[in-house]
Amino acid sequence: MKIKFNNFFREELTINDIQAAIENGEVTSKELVMYYLSRIAKYDQDGRKINSVLEINPDAIFIAEALDYERKTRGVRGPLHGIPVLLKDNIETNDSMHTSAGTLALENHLSTHDAFLVEKLRVSGAIILGKTNMTELANGMSTKMWAGYSSRGGQVLNPYGDDDLFVGGSSSGSAVAVAANFTALSVGTETDASILSPAIQNSVVGIKPTVGLISRTGIIPFTYSQDTAGPFARTVTDAAILLGALTGVDKFDPATYKSEGISKQDYTVFLDSQGLKGARIGIYNQASEDYYHSGEYDEKLFEQVIQTLSHEGTEVVDNIEIPSFNRDWSWGVPIYELKHSLGNYLSQLPYYIPIHSDTELIQFNKQHEKKALKYGQNMLEYRENLPNTLRNPEYLNAKLEDLYFSQDMGIDFTLKKYDLDAIIFPSYIGSTICAKAGYPSIAVSAGYMESGRPFGITFAGTAFSEGVLIKLAYAFEQATKHRKCPKLI
């Protein structure tokens, strides 16, 4: 039997669309959840099998019913009241869903607490719809692993092309689920390009915030220095709404302490369709030749970006130089920090989980080689015998150099030298220097190549400049209206 939905239901629904329709009695949150579940069943788990959603919250409909009743009896909590949100599978939830980071070893892991950001979402009235597939261990498993693949969930596909089109990662499922209209919003995490890459590849908005703006508590870690969660949405407005709901000082995460008095609970105040007028933006186009011939760059579309900026009254500074951009960045920080952070996380898992160390994880994968090691585990094995005290000189020097060359001789140096409000990178080529600095970036659509492959740009700035970046990204979005819904056949 095919369930019929009323005329309100269509692709590309925004938060404001949904809230207005609920207030007018056109739809309920329960019906909205059922609509998204029907799309997941039809396109994600059947049909082409996009495979972006890893698990569904069995209580989602009940939660929606409760929020519908609360709306009638006590009013609305805020803009996320009754809005479905999907979470990346490395974000813990204290419910009936598992948190595995895509690994088979953790497929039965049920957390006993919500991640700090999940607590914030529940308080805001959001409905946790489910968990999304991801690149296993946030791409910390194997150098040969294809983006969007996990042993537990299989391969996530890009809805804009054939099965071989790069989907981006590691927050692959979170980006794809939003792009394919399986949810209104989702949350991903980033160490380096894990939000920006899939956002660009799937034509959605992805915000990688300043490290410390959103708590890391309750997220299976990759690094201490670079990890952060961030929102995916189809519009800058929706991404800004979700960002505000995720921020806050967490007493268990020292990185958030510096955000006190700086973070906002409402980033929609920065939405300004004239935000590009009078702005001074630097254009970075000094990437390696490999990038320009990689198939991810489109010179014509990038030139159109610059033309749009000029037309909107932006003072464009072309061919800016970032002294440290093309330096040979050390892998010392993520290599040592994953060993330490993941090891600590595994050691605290319940007794019934089969692994409690990286060594046990490696052995578990070998014992289940057919399912667990499609791409091997050379990254895990390389780190197995490293020290976990974070006192190694290679690590300490890499950490200090990362901060100096990404901040003092990188983003901050360039912003000051050219007197810029922000920097624009084609695609997500600025992800590494921004990740090393712990600085924010916003990815937005900039059109589509002749093949139909999405192309995008990244706005980047200094620490806690999310408001400025949102203003610029929103004005660019409103001036171009590039995003197109993928055709799911």
C-alpha positions in Angstrom: 0.0 0.0 0.0 1.3 3.4 -1.0 0.8 6.1 1.6 -0.5 9.4 0.2 0.6 12.7 1.6 -1.2 16.0 1.2 -0.1 18.7 -1.3 2.1 20.5 1.2 4.7 17.8 1.0 7.4 18.5 -1.6 11.1 18.4 -1.8 13.3 21.2 -0.5 11.2 22.1 2.5 12.8 24.8 4.7 12.4 25.2 8.4 10.3 28.4 7.9 8.1 26.5 5.3 7.5 23.7 7.8 6.8 25.9 10.8 4.3 28.1 8.9 2.5 25.0 7.6 2.2 23.5 11.1 0.9 26.7 12.5 -1.7 26.9 9.7 -2.8 23.3 10.4 -1.6 22.0 7.0 0.7 19.4 8.5 1.9 18.0 11.8 5.4 17.0 12.9 4.2 13.4 13.0 3.2 13.6 9.3 6.5 15.3 8.5 8.5 12.4 10.1 6.4 9.9 8.2 7.0 11.7 5.0 10.8 11.6 5.5 10.6 7.9 6.5 8.7 7.2 3.3 11.4 8.9 1.2 14.2 7.0 3.0 12.4 3.7 2.4 11.8 4.6 -1.3 15.1 6.1 -2.4 17.7 5.5 0.3 17.1 1.9 1.2 15.3 0.9 -2.1 15.4 2.1 -5.6 18.9 3.3 -6.3 19.8 2.7 -2.7 21.6 5.9 -1.8 22.5 4.3 1.6 23.0 7.6 3.5 20.9 6.6 6.5 22.4 4.0 8.8 19.8 3.7 11.5 16.3 5.0 12.3 15.2 6.2 15.7 12.3 3.8 16.6 10.8 6.5 18.8 10.8 9.3 16.2 7.1 9.2 15.5 6.3 9.1 19.3 8.5 12.1 19.9 6.9 14.0 17.0 3.4 13.2 18.5 4.5 14.5 21.9 5.9 17.7 20.3 2.7 18.2 18.4 0.8 18.0 21.6 3.2 20.3 23.4 2.8 22.9 20.6 -1.0 22.9 21.1 -1.0 23.0 24.9 2.1 25.0 25.8 3.4 26.6 22.7 6.5 26.4 20.6 10.0 26.1 22.0 11.7 27.7 19.0 12.4 27.3 15.3 13.5 23.7 15.6 10.3 22.6 17.5 9.2 19.4 15.7 11.9 19.5 13.0 13.6 16.2 12.1 17.4 16.0 12.4 19.8 13.2 11.4 23.1 12.7 13.3 26.4 11.3 12.0 27.0 7.8 13.5 29.9 9.0 15.7 27.6 11.1 17.8 26.2 9.4 20.9 22.6 9.3 21.8 21.0 7.9 25.0 18.2 6.1 23.2 17.7 2.9 21.3 20.2 3.7 18.5 23.8 2.6 18.3 26.9 4.7 18.0 29.6 2.9 16.0 31.5 5.3 13.8 30.8 2.8 11.0 32.7 -0.1 12.6 31.4 -3.6 13.0 33.1 -3.8 16.4 30.8 -1.1 17.8 27.6 -2.1 16.0 26.0 -3.0 19.3 27.3 0.0 21.3 24.4 1.8 23.1 25.5 4.9 24.8 24.2 5.7 28.3 24.2 9.5 27.7 23.5 12.0 25.0 26.3 14.0 23.4 26.2 17.6 24.7 25.0 18.8 21.3 22.2 16.2 21.3 21.0 17.5 24.7 20.9 20.9 23.1 18.9 19.6 20.2 16.4 17.8 22.4 15.9 20.9 24.5 15.2 22.9 21.3 12.4 20.5 20.3 14.2 18.9 17.4 13.4 15.3 16.6 16.4 13.0 16.3 15.3 11.0 13.3 18.2 8.6 13.0 21.9 8.1 12.4 23.8 8.6 9.1 26.4 6.5 7.4 29.9 7.8 7.3 33.5 7.0 6.2 34.5 4.4 8.8 36.3 5.9 11.8 36.1 9.3 10.2 38.6 8.2 7.5 41.0 6.9 10.2 40.9 3.3 9.1 42.7 3.0 5.7 44.4 5.2 3.1 42.6 3.0 0.5 39.1 3.4 1.9 36.7 5.2 -0.5 34.9 8.2 1.0 31.4 7.3 2.4 32.2 3.6 3.0 31.9 1.9 6.3 32.1 -1.8 7.2 28.8 -1.5 9.1 26.9 0.6 6.6 28.4 0.0 3.2 28.9 2.7 0.5 27.0 6.0 0.5 26.2 7.2 -3.1 26.2 10.7 -4.5 22.6 11.5 -5.6 23.8 13.8 -8.4 25.6 11.2 -10.5 26.4 7.5 -11.1 27.8 5.2 -8.4 31.3 6.2 -9.2 30.8 10.0 -8.6 32.8 11.1 -5.5 30.5 11.6 -2.6 32.9 13.3 -0.2 33.5 12.4 3.4 33.7 11.6 6.2 30.3 13.1 6.9 29.0 11.6 3.7 25.6 10.3 4.9 24.8 13.5 6.7 25.3 15.6 3.6 23.6 13.2 1.2 20.5 12.8 3.4 20.0 16.5 3.3 20.7 16.8 -0.4 18.3 14.0 -1.2 15.6 15.4 1.1 15.5 12.5 3.6 15.6 15.1 6.4 15.3 18.8 7.0 18.7 19.0 8.7 21.6 16.9 9.8 24.8 17.2 11.9 28.2 16.0 10.7 31.7 16.3 12.2 34.9 17.5 10.7 38.6 17.0 11.3 39.8 18.2 7.9 37.2 18.6 5.0 34.8 16.1 6.6 31.9 18.6 6.5 33.2 20.9 3.7 34.0 18.1 1.2 30.6 16.3 1.2 28.8 19.6 1.3 30.5 20.7 -1.9 30.1 17.3 -3.6 26.4 17.2 -2.8 25.4 20.8 -3.3 24.3 21.6 0.3 25.4 24.2 2.9 27.9 22.9 5.4 29.3 24.9 8.3 32.5 23.9 9.9 32.6 26.1 12.9 35.5 27.4 15.1 36.8 24.5 17.2 35.2 25.2 20.6 32.0 26.7 19.4 30.2 23.3 19.7 31.0 20.8 22.4 32.9 17.7 21.4 31.6 15.7 24.4 29.9 12.5 23.4 31.5 12.3 19.9 33.8 9.4 19.1 37.1 11.4 18.6 39.6 11.6 15.9 41.8 14.5 17.2 41.8 16.9 20.0 43.1 19.9 18.0 40.8 19.9 15.0 37.5 18.0 15.7 34.2 19.8 15.6 30.6 19.1 14.8 28.7 21.3 12.4 25.3 21.6 10.5 24.2 20.6 7.1 21.2 22.2 5.4 19.8 23.1 2.0 19.9 26.8 2.7 22.1 29.1 4.7 19.1 30.2 6.7 18.5 26.7 7.9 22.1 26.0 8.6 22.3 29.2 10.7 19.2 28.2 12.7 20.8 24.8 13.4 24.2 26.3 14.3 22.6 28.4 17.0 21.0 25.4 18.6 24.3 23.5 18.9 26.4 26.1 20.6 27.1 26.5 24.3 29.8 26.2 27.0 30.2 22.6 28.2 32.0 22.1 31.5 33.4 18.8 30.3 35.0 20.3 27.1 37.7 22.9 27.8 37.7 23.9 24.1 34.3 25.6 24.6 35.4 27.8 27.5 36.7 30.5 25.1 33.3 30.7 23.4 31.6 32.1 26.5 30.2 35.5 25.6 31.1 35.1 22.0 28.9 32.3 20.7 25.3 33.1 19.6 22.1 31.2 20.1 20.6 32.9 17.1 22.8 33.2 14.0 19.9 34.3 11.8 20.6 37.9 12.9 23.4 37.8 10.4 21.3 37.0 7.4 21.5 40.0 5.1 20.8 39.8 1.4 22.9 42.8 0.9 25.8 41.3 2.9 28.2 41.3 0.0 27.9 45.0 -0.6 31.0 46.8 0.7 32.6 43.6 1.9 36.3 43.0 1.0 36.9 39.4 0.0 40.2 37.8 -1.1 40.1 35.2 -3.8 42.6 32.3 -3.4 43.5 30.6 -6.7 47.1 29.5 -6.0 46.4 25.9 -5.4 48.5 23.1 -6.8 48.3 22.1 -10.5 47.0 18.7 -9.4 43.8 20.3 -8.0 43.1 22.3 -11.2 43.2 19.1 -13.2 41.5 16.9 -10.7 37.9 17.2 -12.1 36.8 19.1 -9.0 37.6 22.6 -10.4 35.6 24.5 -13.0 37.2 27.7 -14.2 34.1 29.0 -15.8 32.0 28.6 -12.7 34.6 30.1 -10.5 34.9 33.1 -12.7 31.1 33.5 -12.4 31.5 33.5 -8.6 33.9 36.5 -8.9 31.6 38.2 -11.3 28.7 37.8 -8.9 30.7 39.2 -6.0 31.6 42.3 -8.1 28.0 42.7 -9.2 26.8 42.6 -5.6 29.2 45.4 -4.6 32.0 43.4 -3.1 35.6 44.7 -3.3 37.3 41.7 -4.7 41.0 41.2 -4.1 42.2 38.6 -6.6 45.2 36.4 -6.5 45.9 36.7 -2.8 48.8 34.8 -1.3 48.8 32.7 1.8 52.4 32.1 2.7 52.0 28.7 4.3 49.2 27.3 2.2 51.3 24.9 0.1 53.7 23.9 2.8 54.1 20.2 3.5 51.8 19.8 6.5 52.8 17.2 9.0 50.5 14.3 9.8 52.0 14.2 13.3 49.0 15.8 15.0 46.2 13.5 13.7 48.4 10.4 13.9 49.2 10.8 17.5 46.0 12.3 18.6 43.8 9.6 17.1 46.0 7.0 18.9 45.4 8.8 22.2 41.8 10.0 21.8 40.3 6.8 20.3 42.2 4.6 22.7 40.8 6.5 25.7 37.3 6.3 24.2 37.5 2.6 23.6 38.9 1.9 27.1 35.8 3.3 28.7 33.2 1.2 26.7 30.9 -1.2 28.5 32.1 -4.7 29.2 29.9 -6.3 26.6 31.6 -4.5 23.7 34.2 -6.8 22.2 37.0 -4.1 22.0 38.6 -1.8 24.6 41.8 -0.7 22.8 43.1 -0.1 19.3 45.0 -3.4 19.4 41.7 -5.2 20.2 40.0 -3.3 17.4 42.7 -4.4 14.9 42.4 -8.0 16.0 38.6 -7.9 15.8 38.8 -6.7 12.3 41.2 -9.4 11.3 38.9 -12.0 12.9 36.0 -10.6 10.7 38.2 -9.9 7.7 35.6 -10.6 5.1 33.2 -8.0 6.3 35.5 -5.6 8.2 38.6 -5.2 5.9 37.4 -4.5 2.4 40.0 -1.7 2.2 42.3 -2.9 4.9 43.3 -1.1 8.1 46.8 0.2 7.4 46.2 3.5 9.2 45.1 1.7 12.4 48.0 -0.7 12.2 50.5 2.2 11.7 49.4 3.8 14.9 49.2 0.7 17.0 52.7 0.9 18.5 52.8 4.7 18.9 53.0 6.1 22.4 49.8 7.5 23.9 51.2 10.1 26.1 51.3 13.0 23.6 54.9 13.9 24.6 56.6 12.7 21.5 58.8 15.5 20.0 57.4 14.8 16.5 53.9 15.4 17.8 54.7 18.4 19.9 56.6 20.2 17.2 53.9 19.3 14.6 51.2 20.8 16.9 53.1 24.0 17.4 54.0 24.4 13.7 50.4 23.7 12.7 49.2 26.6 14.9 51.9 29.0 13.8 51.7 28.3 10.1 47.9 28.1 9.9 47.1 31.1 12.1 50.1 33.6 12.4 51.5 32.9 8.9 48.3 31.7 7.4 44.7 32.8 7.7 45.3 35.7 10.2 48.3 36.9 8.3 46.5 37.0 5.0 43.3 38.7 6.4 45.5 41.4 7.9 47.8 41.9 5.0 45.0 42.4 2.5 42.5 43.9 5.0 39.9 41.2 4.2 36.6 40.3 5.7 37.0 36.7 4.4 38.7 34.5 2.0 37.0 32.4 -0.8 38.5 29.1 -1.8 37.3 27.1 -4.9 35.7 23.9 -3.7 37.2 23.0 -0.3 40.9 23.4 -1.0 41.3 25.6 2.1 40.1 22.9 4.4 43.5 21.8 5.8 44.8 25.2 6.7 41.5 26.1 8.3 41.4 22.8 10.1 44.9 23.2 11.5 44.0 26.7 12.7 40.7 25.6 14.2 39.0 28.4 12.2 35.5 28.4 10.6 34.4 27.8 7.0 31.1 27.7 5.2 30.6 25.7 2.0 27.9 26.8 -0.5 26.8 25.7 -4.0 28.3 27.6 -6.9 26.6 25.8 -9.7 27.0 22.6 -11.7 29.5 21.4 -14.2 28.5 20.3 -17.7 28.5 16.7 -16.4 26.0 17.7 -13.7 28.5 17.4 -10.9 28.1 20.0 -8.2 30.6 22.7 -7.8 30.9 25.0 -4.7 33.0 27.5 -2.9 34.1 27.9 0.7 34.0 31.2 2.7 36.7 31.2 5.4 37.7 33.5 8.2 39.4 33.9 11.6 38.3 32.5 14.9 34.6 32.9 15.8 33.8 34.8 12.6 30.8 32.6 11.9 28.5 35.7 11.8 30.5 37.4 9.1 30.7 34.2 7.0 27.0 33.5 7.3 26.2 37.1 6.1 28.5 36.7 3.1 27.3 33.2 2.3 23.7 34.1 2.6 24.0 37.1 0.3 25.8 35.0 -2.3 23.1 32.3 -2.0 20.3 34.8 -2.5 22.1 36.5 -5.4 22.6 33.2 -7.3 20.0 30.6 -6.1 22.3 27.8 -7.6 21.0 24.8 -5.7 19.0 22.2 -7.6 17.4 19.2 -6.2 18.9 15.9 -7.4 16.7 13.6 -9.5 16.3 10.4 -7.7 15.3 7.6 -10.1 
